[in-house]
Amino acid sequence: MKAIVLANNGNAIYSDIVYPVMELDEVVVKVQAAGICSSDIYRSHFNGAYFYPLIMGHEFCGEISSVGKDENKFNVGDRVAVFPLMPCFKCNLCKIELYAQCKNYKYYGSRNQGGFSQYIAIKKWNLFKLDPTVDYVHGAALEPVATVLHAISKFSNLENGEFLILGAGYLGMISAKFLKMKYPKLRISVVDRNEFKLELISNYIDKKICIQNENDWRNFFESHEGHFSHVLEACGAPKSFEGSVKVAARQGEVVWMGNISGDLKFAAKDISSFLRKEVRLMGTWNSYYVPDKKSDWSDAHNLFKEGFDINEFVGHKINLSEVPIYLQRLADNKKGKISFDCIKVMINEFEK
């Protein structure tokens, strides 16, 4: 069978690998769709992998192709998405079902082999059954959408107010669309350096701000100091984290969601202002998932069943064999070598 194997930094190869052998607590899934996450770009081209060779991919879904002879919960042909975090089930946080806070977790696509392959053995605990109305592209989007819902759940009083999203990447776009649908009176502003991205979500926001250079960053944060009741950091740039606190209103709420790309440095006056405003600052990571219980995953699944569509944010649907080409393009875009206007790349074909 075929997979994308990251042999070393910058070297992803379309390769033959052995068919997976499942353990007693696993089934084999034939992967039908997988999203390329921005974290996959860092793993593949910015020395972000834990080990080599690595098969990346943590946003994926498929169809069960093999089960154990005594299996009674899952059947061959079941359509499933995969919660990628594998908890230890032993730590104090696992014991109260906060599995994403596990201290000794494993992870499909980063700490363990992932979904950029035709078949993969998956722990049954990590399988989420898909409704027949939810297609595979949306099944693969369950993980990022659940992550967004988890982040937004940190906020309170969203019926009104000024909401700022820093960063118009895939998660920022999903956030804007969900917020506008759920809280139509909420005034939503989005900041990004890419006009293409801002235009793509213009129907879901009230104001777009394109920031191109250091002066633009500085001017925006200074001119909007104390303005926003809710701030979602979805960019990852240190300046974005630093400014998120500055633009928060008195008694405002800030949620940090982006993957930080450098060290932060706060001016003393900004920390003093943060204290005086009594801003509530929260971090968010991953999502809440418990099999067969209400969770961020079941909420995201229900959104899709109700018609929430993410296809407009999927710029390219590709074959598994094309992944190395697109990883290189995405990496070169981040390095500023080329311009590649694309929000999400989704693998939806696994045979040449």
C-alpha positions, 0 to 999 in steps of 0.5 A, spaced: 500 500 500 501 507 499 503 512 504 506 519 504 513 518 508 517 523 511 524 521 510 527 527 513 526 534 514 523 537 507 523 530 504 516 527 503 516 521 499 510 517 496 512 510 498 510 503 499 509 501 506 506 494 509 499 493 510 497 495 518 497 489 522 491 491 527 491 489 535 486 487 539 483 494 541 484 496 533 480 496 527 483 497 520 481 504 516 481 505 509 482 512 509 478 516 504 479 524 506 485 527 510 486 535 511 493 538 510 494 542 517 499 548 518 502 544 523 504 538 518 508 544 514 512 545 520 513 538 521 515 536 514 519 543 512 521 546 519 524 541 523 518 540 527 517 532 526 518 528 533 522 522 529 523 520 522 521 516 518 514 519 519 507 518 516 503 525 518 496 526 518 491 527 524 485 530 520 482 524 517 476 519 516 475 513 512 471 506 512 473 500 516 476 495 512 477 490 517 475 488 524 477 483 529 473 476 529 469 478 536 468 485 534 461 487 536 461 495 536 464 496 529 463 493 522 466 493 516 463 498 512 462 503 517 464 510 516 468 513 521 472 519 523 478 519 528 480 523 534 487 523 533 489 524 541 491 517 544 490 518 552 494 514 557 487 513 561 492 513 567 493 520 569 489 524 574 486 528 568 484 522 564 480 519 570 476 525 569 475 524 562 479 531 560 483 526 555 486 532 551 489 534 557 493 528 558 500 528 561 502 522 557 499 522 550 500 519 543 498 522 537 496 520 530 500 524 525 506 526 530 508 522 535 505 516 532 504 514 524 498 518 521 493 518 516 497 520 510 496 513 507 491 508 504 490 504 510 491 505 518 490 501 524 486 505 529 484 504 536 477 503 537 476 508 542 478 513 537 473 512 532 467 517 531 461 514 527 459 518 521 452 520 519 450 518 512 449 525 511 456 527 512 461 526 507 468 524 507 471 531 506 467 534 512 468 527 516 476 529 515 474 536 518 471 534 524 478 535 528 479 542 526 471 544 527 471 541 534 478 545 535 474 551 533 468 550 537 472 548 544 476 555 543 469 559 542 466 555 548 471 559 552 468 566 551 461 568 555 456 573 553 457 572 545 450 575 544 453 582 543 459 585 542 465 587 538 469 580 536 476 580 533 479 574 530 487 575 529 488 571 523 484 568 517 487 561 516 483 555 516 481 555 523 480 563 523 475 562 517 471 557 520 470 561 527 468 567 523 463 563 519 460 559 525 460 566 530 456 569 524 451 564 524 450 562 531 450 570 534 448 574 528 448 580 532 455 580 534 460 585 530 466 581 527 472 584 525 478 580 522 485 581 521 490 578 516 496 580 512 492 576 506 487 580 502 485 573 498 483 570 505 479 576 508 475 577 501 474 569 502 470 570 508 467 577 507 460 575 507 461 572 515 465 579 518 463 586 519 470 589 518 476 586 515 483 589 516 489 587 512 496 588 515 502 588 511 508 591 515 510 592 522 507 599 522 500 596 520 501 592 526 503 597 531 498 602 528 492 597 528 493 595 536 494 602 538 488 605 534 484 599 537 487 599 544 481 597 549 476 596 543 474 589 543 470 585 548 472 578 545 479 577 542 481 570 539 488 569 537 488 564 531 495 567 527 501 564 531 505 570 530 508 573 537 506 580 535 499 578 534 499 574 541 502 581 544 497 585 541 491 581 543 491 583 550 492 590 548 486 591 544 481 587 549 476 592 552 475 592 560 472 586 563 474 583 556 476 576 554 482 573 550 483 566 548 489 564 545 488 558 540 494 559 535 501 555 535 506 560 537 512 561 532 516 565 537 518 568 544 513 574 547 515 580 549 510 585 553 511 592 555 510 594 562 505 599 560 501 594 557 501 589 562 499 594 567 493 596 562 491 588 562 491 588 570 487 594 570 482 592 565 481 585 568 482 582 562 480 574 562 486 571 558 485 563 556 489 558 553 485 553 548 488 546 545 485 541 541 478 539 543 473 535 548 472 528 546 469 522 550 466 516 546 458 516 545 457 522 550 456 530 548 462 533 546 466 538 541 466 532 536 458 531 537 457 538 536 461 539 530 458 533 527 451 536 529 453 542 525 455 538 519 448 534 519 445 541 519 448 543 513 454 547 516 459 547 509 466 548 509 468 546 502 468 554 500 475 554 505 478 548 501 482 550 496 485 544 493 482 537 493 488 532 491 491 525 490 495 522 495 501 522 491 501 529 490 502 531 497 509 532 497 508 537 491 503 541 495 507 541 502 513 544 498 508 549 495 505 551 502 512 551 505 515 556 500 509 560 501 510 561 508 518 562 507 516 568 502 519 564 496 512 564 492 505 566 493 500 560 494 493 563 495 490 557 499 486 556 505 486 548 506 488 542 502 484 536 502 486 529 500 480 526 497 483 521 492 488 515 495 489 511 488 493 514 482 
